[in-house]
Amino acid sequence: MFMVRAKPGIPRIPTLKYSPMTAKSRVSQPAPRRSGRRTRGPLRVAYLSRDVGAYSEHVALEIAHFAADHGNWRTLIAYLGEIGLQEIADGKVDGVIVGHWEDAQTLAALAKTRIPVVTTPYLEENCPFAQVIPDDYAVGKFAAEYLLSKGYRIFAYYGMNAAYISWPWEKLRRAGFIETLGQRGIRPHVFDNAVPDWWKFQDDRQQDALRSWIQKLPKPAALFACMDRFAYEAVRMARDGNVRVPNDLAVCGVDNIQWICMLCEPRLTSIPLNPLQIGREACRVLNDMMNGRPAAPPVVLIPPLPVVQRASTDFTAFEDPDVAAAHHFIHQNAHQPIRVQDVVDKILVSRRSLEMRFRALTNSTLQDEIWQAHVNRARQLLIETAKPMWKIAMESGFRSETVFNVMFRKAAGCTPTAYRRNGGNPPTAD
């Protein structure tokens, strides 16, 4: 029987590279699936998703764009009654893209057909379908690296107790975070929500326990929550417990849900997933399968986009106050041209002394940190806006578009144009 919920434990998945983008396989190869291709008319593609949130909306938009660009797709939305579940199960379509659809019976029926199917959320280990999904392990790794770069030595993780609700993506985010810190000899404090279902997260006893745990954490600390909803709750409980965010506790979430992040006080830093690229790649994989081209790897993992920093992590925890001030100044002024001397003049210390101490604590020179801050700013603008390259160069603190192109390519491994075209993922050589 096909089950949506993952088995306990972190999935163990072999690595498989997939061109044209970074992709790895973490499950066994599903059985080959034949196309239900009819000889005439457009390809009929069923889209199964009951979610109307931002992630699913962006995936659906890319499906719409792909269908418009190719001209031979007709997309049928099951949620709006455009096609019946029995029709799908009976093979009256050429292919299926599965979003957030937790009807195990329908998925089990699909698994018995030979219809090409691609899923965009992580369903389960040993899933019988091709999957194009977020690289959730990389999400946790990104979070750890980002918070480490701000000088923190004490870390915390807020997740979900798998004995109550089993989320495979949560396990992978947890593993990426904890294992990356473990490589530095750091073991984070962990708090697990222990409520039985999604609608009971605001349980009073649970929130009291979270507030108490946050109050008892050594300070300053950096907390990574498995999703924005938990991060928002952590900020609120910190405020209720007189713990200052970000001075005592920096908080980072996942998903970059705009209304949650912007209504949070202070505004919430978050790691965006890449649903546009997921939708685009899911369509490409399904199109290949429906047209009889070689099967895709069983799982294509799409890395997250760069961290969107907001006030909840607008603090550095370096023990040296001059290094902390220099790091803060550089990243606060990434939108305008700055030089090493500008940093020295701001801190009012010897240039040689500051450079030596900065490198000892950050493993980076002041000049390298300045370039990295400019590139990070450019990455965000390339993905979140449609601004021309010259404007992005200016708004990222580069003095010319030529310097922007050279430094971006050096840091990101590709041109700004390629980075934007690939949805924030540098092209990978075969």
C-alpha positions in Angstrom: 0.0 0.0 0.0 1.4 3.4 -1.0 1.8 5.7 2.1 2.4 9.4 2.0 4.1 9.6 5.4 7.8 8.8 5.6 9.2 6.0 7.7 10.9 7.0 10.9 14.6 8.0 10.7 16.5 10.2 8.2 16.3 8.7 4.7 19.6 7.3 3.5 20.0 8.1 -0.2 22.8 7.5 -2.7 24.2 10.5 -4.7 23.5 10.9 -8.4 24.5 14.0 -10.4 22.0 15.3 -12.9 22.7 17.8 -15.6 21.9 20.6 -16.5 21.6 21.6 -12.8 22.9 20.4 -9.5 20.9 17.3 -8.6 21.3 14.3 -6.4 19.4 11.1 -5.9 18.4 10.0 -2.5 16.1 7.1 -3.2 16.1 3.9 -5.2 15.2 4.1 -9.0 11.5 3.9 -9.6 10.2 1.4 -12.2 10.2 2.7 -15.8 6.9 4.3 -16.6 5.5 4.4 -20.1 3.8 7.3 -21.7 0.0 7.1 -22.3 0.7 9.3 -25.4 -2.2 9.4 -27.8 -1.5 9.8 -31.5 -3.4 13.1 -31.9 -4.1 16.2 -29.9 -2.2 18.0 -27.1 -0.7 16.1 -24.2 -3.2 16.0 -21.3 -1.4 16.8 -18.0 -3.2 16.5 -14.7 -2.1 18.7 -11.9 -2.9 17.4 -8.4 -2.5 20.0 -5.6 -4.9 21.2 -2.8 -2.4 23.8 -1.5 -2.9 27.4 -2.6 0.1 28.7 -0.7 3.0 30.6 -2.2 5.2 27.5 -2.9 2.4 25.7 -4.8 1.4 28.9 -6.6 5.0 29.4 -8.0 5.2 25.7 -9.1 1.8 26.1 -10.8 2.9 29.3 -12.5 5.9 27.5 -14.0 3.6 24.8 -15.3 1.5 27.4 -17.0 4.6 29.1 -18.5 5.9 25.7 -19.8 2.5 24.8 -21.3 2.3 28.2 -23.0 5.9 28.0 -24.4 5.5 24.4 -25.7 2.0 24.7 -27.1 1.1 21.0 -27.0 0.2 20.7 -23.3 -3.3 20.9 -21.9 -3.2 21.2 -18.1 -6.2 19.9 -16.2 -6.6 21.0 -12.5 -8.0 18.2 -10.3 -8.6 20.6 -7.4 -11.0 22.6 -9.5 -12.9 19.6 -10.9 -11.4 19.8 -14.4 -10.6 16.1 -14.3 -11.8 13.4 -12.0 -9.6 11.3 -9.8 -11.0 8.1 -11.3 -10.2 9.4 -14.8 -6.6 10.0 -13.8 -6.3 6.6 -12.1 -7.8 5.0 -15.2 -5.1 6.5 -17.4 -7.1 9.1 -19.2 -4.1 11.5 -19.1 -0.6 11.4 -20.6 1.1 12.6 -17.5 0.6 13.8 -13.9 2.4 16.5 -11.8 1.6 15.9 -8.1 1.8 18.8 -5.6 0.5 18.7 -2.1 -2.0 15.9 -2.4 -2.3 13.7 0.6 -4.9 11.3 -0.7 -3.0 8.0 -0.3 -5.7 6.0 -2.2 -5.3 8.2 -5.3 -1.5 8.0 -5.2 -1.7 4.2 -4.7 -3.9 3.9 -7.8 -1.4 6.1 -9.8 1.5 3.9 -8.7 -0.2 0.9 -10.3 -0.5 2.6 -13.7 2.2 3.1 -16.3 1.4 6.9 -16.5 4.5 9.2 -16.2 4.2 10.9 -12.8 6.5 13.6 -11.3 6.0 14.9 -7.7 7.1 18.3 -6.4 6.9 17.7 -2.6 8.9 14.9 -0.9 6.3 12.1 -0.5 8.3 9.2 1.0 11.4 7.1 0.9 11.4 4.6 -2.0 8.7 6.7 -3.8 7.6 5.0 -7.0 7.4 8.3 -8.9 10.1 10.6 -10.3 10.6 13.6 -7.9 11.7 17.1 -8.4 11.9 18.5 -4.8 13.7 21.0 -2.6 17.1 19.9 -1.3 16.1 20.1 2.3 19.4 18.8 3.6 21.1 21.7 1.8 18.5 24.0 3.6 19.8 23.0 7.0 23.4 23.2 5.8 22.8 26.7 4.5 21.3 27.8 7.8 24.3 26.4 9.8 26.9 28.1 7.5 25.0 31.4 7.5 24.8 31.5 11.3 28.4 30.4 11.7 29.5 33.2 9.5 28.0 35.7 12.0 30.3 34.5 14.7 27.9 32.4 16.8 29.2 29.6 19.0 26.0 28.5 20.6 23.2 27.1 18.4 19.7 25.8 18.7 17.2 24.0 16.5 13.4 24.0 16.8 11.7 21.1 15.0 9.0 18.5 15.2 9.0 15.4 17.3 8.7 12.6 14.7 6.7 10.4 17.2 3.8 12.8 16.7 4.1 14.1 13.1 6.6 12.7 10.6 7.8 15.2 8.1 10.6 13.9 5.8 11.7 17.4 4.9 12.0 18.3 8.6 14.3 15.4 9.2 16.5 16.4 6.3 16.7 20.1 7.4 17.5 18.9 10.9 20.2 16.6 9.6 21.8 19.2 7.4 21.9 21.7 10.3 23.2 19.4 13.0 25.7 17.5 10.8 27.2 20.7 9.5 27.7 22.1 13.0 29.0 18.7 14.0 31.9 19.1 11.5 32.9 22.1 13.6 32.6 20.1 16.9 29.4 22.0 17.8 26.3 20.2 19.2 23.2 22.4 19.1 20.4 22.6 21.7 17.2 21.0 20.4 13.6 21.7 21.1 10.9 19.5 19.5 7.2 20.5 19.2 5.2 17.5 20.5 1.6 18.2 19.4 -0.4 15.6 17.6 -1.5 17.6 14.5 -0.9 20.8 12.5 -3.8 22.8 14.0 -2.6 22.4 17.6 0.8 24.0 17.5 -0.4 26.9 19.7 -1.0 24.5 22.6 -0.5 26.5 25.8 1.7 23.9 27.5 3.8 23.6 24.4 4.4 27.3 24.2 5.2 27.5 27.9 7.8 24.8 27.4 9.3 26.7 24.4 9.4 30.0 26.3 11.2 28.3 29.2 13.6 26.6 26.9 14.5 29.8 25.1 15.0 31.6 28.4 17.4 28.9 29.6 19.6 28.9 26.4 23.1 30.3 26.9 23.4 33.7 25.3 24.0 34.9 22.7 22.7 32.0 20.6 21.5 31.4 17.1 18.3 29.4 16.5 17.3 27.7 13.3 13.6 26.7 13.0 12.4 24.1 10.4 9.8 26.5 9.0 8.8 30.2 9.2 5.8 29.3 11.4 8.0 27.9 14.1 10.5 30.7 13.7 7.8 33.3 14.2 6.6 31.4 17.3 10.2 31.3 18.7 10.5 35.1 18.2 7.2 35.7 20.0 8.1 33.4 22.9 11.5 35.1 23.2 9.8 38.4 23.4 7.3 37.1 26.0 10.3 35.8 28.0 12.2 39.0 27.9 14.9 37.6 25.6 16.0 40.1 23.1 16.0 39.2 19.4 18.5 39.4 17.8 20.9 40.7 20.6 20.4 37.6 22.8 18.9 35.2 20.2 19.2 35.3 16.4 16.3 33.5 14.6 16.2 32.1 11.1 13.3 30.3 9.4 12.6 28.5 6.1 10.3 29.2 3.2 10.5 33.1 3.2 6.7 33.4 3.5 6.4 37.2 3.0 3.5 37.9 5.3 4.9 35.9 8.2 8.4 37.3 7.8 7.2 40.9 7.5 4.7 40.8 10.4 7.2 39.3 12.7 8.7 41.7 15.3 11.6 42.0 14.5 11.2 41.0 10.8 12.2 37.4 10.2 15.3 36.2 8.3 14.4 33.2 6.2 15.8 30.7 3.6 13.7 30.7 0.4 13.1 27.5 -1.4 13.1 27.6 -5.2 9.6 26.7 -6.4 10.0 28.4 -9.7 13.0 26.2 -10.6 11.2 23.2 -9.2 8.1 23.8 -11.3 10.3 24.4 -14.4 12.3 21.2 -13.9 9.3 19.1 -13.1 7.7 20.1 -16.4 10.9 19.3 -18.3 11.3 15.9 -16.7 7.6 15.0 -17.3 7.8 16.2 -20.9 10.8 13.9 -21.5 9.0 11.0 -20.0 5.8 11.5 -22.0 7.7 11.8 -25.2 9.7 8.6 -24.6 13.1 10.2 -24.0 15.5 8.6 -21.5 14.2 8.5 -17.9 15.3 11.2 -15.5 17.1 10.3 -12.2 14.6 9.2 -9.6 15.1 12.4 -7.6 16.2 15.8 -8.7 17.1 18.0 -5.8 16.8 21.8 -6.2 19.0 23.8 -3.8 17.5 26.7 -1.9 18.1 30.4 -2.8 20.4 32.6 -0.7 19.3 33.6 2.8 17.1 36.7 2.9 18.5 38.5 5.9 16.2 40.7 8.0 16.3 42.2 11.5 15.9 38.9 13.4 19.6 38.0 12.6 20.9 41.6 12.3 23.6 41.0 14.9 27.0 39.5 15.1 28.3 37.4 18.0 32.0 37.7 17.5 33.8 38.0 20.9 36.0 40.8 19.5 33.7 43.9 19.4 35.8 45.5 16.6 35.4 42.4 14.4 31.7 42.3 15.1 31.4 46.0 14.3 33.4 45.6 11.0 31.3 42.6 10.0 28.1 44.5 10.7 29.2 47.6 8.8 30.2 45.6 5.7 26.9 43.7 5.4 24.8 46.8 6.3 26.4 48.7 3.5 26.5 46.0 0.8 24.3 48.2 -1.4 26.9 50.9 -1.9 30.6 50.9 -2.8 32.8 50.5 0.3 36.6 50.0 0.7 38.6 48.4 3.4 39.6 51.9 4.5 36.0 52.9 5.0 35.6 50.0 7.5 38.8 51.0 9.3 37.7 54.7 9.5 34.3 53.5 10.9 35.8 51.3 13.6 38.6 53.8 14.4 41.4 51.2 15.0 44.7 50.3 13.3 44.1 48.8 9.9 46.7 46.1 10.4 45.3 45.1 13.8 41.7 45.0 12.5 42.7 42.9 9.4 44.6 40.4 11.5 41.9 40.0 14.1 39.1 39.8 11.4 40.9 37.1 9.5 41.6 35.1 12.7 37.9 35.0 13.7 36.2 34.8 10.2 38.8 33.0 8.1 38.3 35.8 5.6 40.0 39.1 4.8 38.2 42.4 5.0 38.3 42.8 1.2 37.0 39.3 0.6 34.2 39.9 3.0 33.3 43.1 1.2 33.2 41.3 -2.2 31.1 38.5 -0.7 28.6 41.0 0.7 28.2 42.7 -2.7 27.8 39.3 -4.4 25.2 38.1 -1.9 23.2 41.3 -2.4 23.4 40.8 -6.2 22.2 37.1 -5.9 19.1 38.3 -4.1 18.3 41.0 -6.6 18.8 38.7 -9.6 16.2 36.2 -8.3 13.7 38.6 -6.7 13.6 41.4 -9.3 13.7 41.8 -13.1 16.1 44.8 -12.9 18.7 45.1 -15.7 22.2 44.0 -15.0 23.7 47.6 -14.8 21.1 48.5 -12.2 21.8 45.4 -10.1 25.5 46.1 -10.3 24.9 49.6 -9.0 22.5 48.5 -6.2 24.9 45.8 -5.1 27.7 48.2 -4.5 29.9 47.5 -7.5 31.5 50.5 -9.2 31.0 49.2 -12.7 29.2 46.4 -14.5 32.5 45.0 -15.7 33.7 44.5 -12.1 30.3 43.1 -11.2 30.5 40.5 -13.9 34.1 39.5 -12.9 33.5 39.3 -9.2 30.2 37.6 -9.5 31.6 34.9 -11.8 34.5 34.3 -9.4 32.2 33.9 -6.4 29.2 32.1 -8.0 30.9 30.1 -10.7 28.8 31.5 -13.5 27.7 34.8 -15.0 24.9 36.8 -13.5 22.8 36.1 -16.5 23.2 32.4 -16.2 22.5 32.6 -12.5 19.2 34.3 -13.1 18.3 32.0 -16.0 18.8 28.9 -13.9 16.7 30.2 -11.0 19.6 30.8 -8.6 21.4 27.6 -9.4 24.8 27.9 -11.2 24.9 25.6 -14.2 26.7 22.3 -13.6 29.2 20.8 -16.0 28.5 17.3 -17.2 
